[in-house]
C-alpha cells in the first residue's frame, strides 16, 4: 500500500510516468483535471483576470485528491497540493494576483494542510520530482500541441508567457529543495524517454528503490 505523488514542470513527463507507475504497481491513478478545466484556457489568455480563480480551482481539486489518496493509501497522483502554492506565488511575483488575494489563498491552503495532518496517513510515502532543462521543456510543450499552451516568441504575449515559464522553471528547483512533507527523489528527465522500455525500466527501478528506502525508514521509527 502506498501513496506516491509526481511533481515537475508541465510537459516533464508526469502523465506518462504516473500512468506507467500505476499500471506497474496495480494501483489507482489520480489525474489532475486539465483538459476538462474550464478556467485554464481563460487564464492563458488573461492571467491578471483569471489567476486567482484558477488557483482556487486547482487548490480545491488537489485537496480532494490528496484526501482521497491518503484515505485509500493506494494511489499515484500526477500532481498534488504540496506544489500548489508555488504556482500562486509565481502569479504574485508576476503581478497576476494581489497580495491580498495571495494572503487569502495562503490562509485557505494552511487550513487544508492542517486538516491533512489530522488524517491517519498524514503524507505521501514518496515524492517523485521530474526535472528537465528549460530547452527540453519548450521542446516537449510544442509536441503536446495544446493550443492555449503554445508560445509565439514574436508576440508580446508570447514573450510574457516565455518569461513566466522561465521564472516557474527556476522557482521549481528551489521548491524541490525546500520540500519536506515526505521522502523525495529527483529524476533527470533529460536523460530518459519513458516510452522506451529500457529507459522506463531504469526510471522505475530508481522510484522503487527510493520508495523501499522510505518504507524502511518509516518502519524503523
N, C-alpha and C positions, 0 to 999 in steps of 0.2 A: 504494500500500500504506500502510495507516495503522492506528493504534490510537487510538481516541477513547473517553474514559470520561465518563460523566454523573455528576453529584453534586447533592445537594439534599435538602430535606425530603421525607418521604413525601407523596404527593399533589401534588408540584410539577409533575408532567408528564413525568417521566423516561421512563416506559414508552412514552408516545406519541412523544416526541421521538426516543428511541433507535430505535424501530421505523421511523419515517419516515426517519430518517437512514440507517439500514442499507439500507433499500429504495432510497433515492436514490443511495447510493454502491455499490449492488450488492455488499454485504459481509455477513458473518455477524453476527447479533445474539446476544450472550451475556446471558441473562436470569438475574438472581439468583433462586434458588428461594424464593418467598414463600408462594404458595398451597399448595405441597406441603411446606412446612416444618412438621414435627410439633411443634416446640417453641414457635413464635411464639404460638399461642393460649394455651398454658400460661403463657407469660411475661406476657401482658397480664392474666391472672387472678391471678398470684402472682409479681411481679417479683423479690422477695427470694429466692425459691426457685430460679427458673429463669434469672436474669440471666446468671450466669457460663456456664452450659451453652449458652445462646443465643449468647453472644458467641464461644465456641469453635466452635460450629457454623458461624456466619457467617464467621469468620476462615478456617476450613478451606475452605469453599466459595469464598470470594473469592480465596484463594491459588491454588486450582486454576484458576479462571477467568483471573486475570491472567497466570499462567504460560502457559496455552494461547494467550491473546490475543497476548502478546509473541512467542511462538514462531511463530505464524501470520503476525504482522504484518499482519493484515487483519480487524479486529474492532471492533465497537461494544459497550461494556459499559454497562448501565444503572445500575450501582453498582460500586465497586471496593474493593480492600483499603486504599486510601490514606485513606479516611474511616472505616475500621473502628474505629480507636482512639477516635474521637470518641464513639461510642455507648457504648463500655466506660467511658470517663472520665465520661460523664454518669451511668451506673449507679453508679460510685464516688461521685460527688458526691451522689447521692440516697440512698446507703446501701444500694443493692440488692446490691452486691458488697463484699467486704472489701478492704483494702489489700493483703493477701497474695495474694488472687485476682487483683487488678489487676497486681501485680508479676509473677506467673507468666504472665499473658496478655501483658504488655508484652515480656517476655523472648522469648516464642514469636514475637510479631509482629516483633521486631527481627531474629531469626534468619531469618524468612521474607523480610524485605526485603533482608537481606544476600545471600540466595540469588538474588533477582531481579537484584541488581546484577551478578551473575556471568554473566547471560544475554547473548547477542549484542545483543539490543534491551533496554535497561535501564529504559525508562519509556515511558508513553504519549506520543503526539505532541501531544495536547491534552486538557485537562480542561474540560468544559462544566458550569458551575455554574448551576442553575436557581434563581433567587431569587424567593421570594414573601413577601408580608406574612403576619403571623400570622392575620389575619382571613380572608385568601384561603385559607390552609392549612386552617382549620376548615371553610370552605365546601366545598373540594374533598374533604376527608376524609369529610364527610357524604354527598357524592354517590357516593363509591366503594362504600359500602354493606357493607363487610366488618364483620360483627357484632362481632368482637373489637376493632375499632379505634374503634367509636363511643363518644362521650363523653357521659355523662349528668351535667350540671353540678349536678344536685340531689342527687347521692350523694357520699359520702366518697371512694369510688374514682374517680368522675368528676372531682372536684376535684384529686385526686392526679395523675390522668392529664393534666389540663389544665396543672398545674404542670410536669410532666415535659416536655411538648411546648413550653411557653414557654421552658424552660431550653435545650432542644435547639435551638430556633429562634435564640436568642441566641448560643449557642456555635457554631452553624454559620457565622455571619458571621465570627467570629474564626478558625475553621478555614480558611475560604476565603482570608482574608488571609495566613495562615501557610503555605498550601500552596506547595511549591516543587519538586515532583518533575518538573514539566513546565510548558510554557506553559499559560495558563488564560484563560478568558473567563467573565464573569458576564452572564447574560441575565435581565432583569426580566420574570418571567412574569405579573406583574400586568397587563402591557400587551398580552399576546398570548394568543390562543386558537389553538393549533396545529392544531386541527381545521378552522379556517378557512384556506382556501388562501392568501389574501393575507398573513395573519399568519405562516403557515408559511414562505412564500417569504422573508419578511424575516428570520425566525429562521435559516433555512437559510443565507442569504447571510452573516449575521454569523458563523456557525460556520465556513463555508468560508473566509471572509476571514481569520479567526484561524488556521485550520489552514494556509493558504497562507503566511501570515507566519511561522508556526512552522517550516515546512519550509525556507523561505528562510534563516532564521537558522541552522538545522542545517547546511545546505549551505555556508554562509559561514564556518563554524568552522574 
